[in-house]
Amino acid sequence: MEALDTFSRTFLPATALAKLSGTTVARHVQVLRRCAGDRDAVAVVARCTTRGRRRNVLA
């Protein structure tokens, strides 16, 4: 049995490349996890900012 599924193995390195803080990642990972399956790979993670300076994550 694998220790980490495909989503976890690809999401965490992608967030590091995007230079996202641990707080931001922790806040968004549960939402993104519900939208992606265990076998889905993350190709890109990007920081998105709204006009009100609210920060979001696009994966």
N, C-alpha and C positions, 0 to 999 in steps of 0.2 A: 504494500500500500504506500502511495506517495505521501510525503509529509505535507506538501502544499499542492493545491490544485492549480490549474493553468492560470486562472484569474489572479490568484495571489502571487504566483511566480512572475507574472508579467506586469501587474499593477504597481507593485512596490518599486521596482527599478525605474519604471516610467515616471513615477512621481519624483524620484530622486533626480532624474534628468531634467524634469520641469522645474526643479528647485522649489518645490512646495514644502511648506512647513509641516511638521508632524501634526500640529493642531488642525490644519486645513485638511490633511489626509484623513485623520480620524473622524472629522466631522462629515466627510463625504463618502467614505468607504462603505458604510452600511446601505446608503441609498443606491450607490452604484452596484453593490453586490446583489441587491434585489433585482436589478435590471439585467444582469449578466449571469450566465450559467457558469458552472464550475469548469467547463471545458472551453469557455470563451477567453481568447487572448486579448490583452490590451495592447494596442499598437501605438496610441498617442494619448498623452494627458496634457492638457493645456489649462492655464489659469485664465479665467474670463472675469472681467470687471464691468459692472453696470455703471450707469451714469451716477448713481448714488454711492459709488465706490464699494459696493457690496461685492465680495469675492466669491466666485463659484468655480467649480472644476468641471471640465468637459473631458470625458474619456471615451 
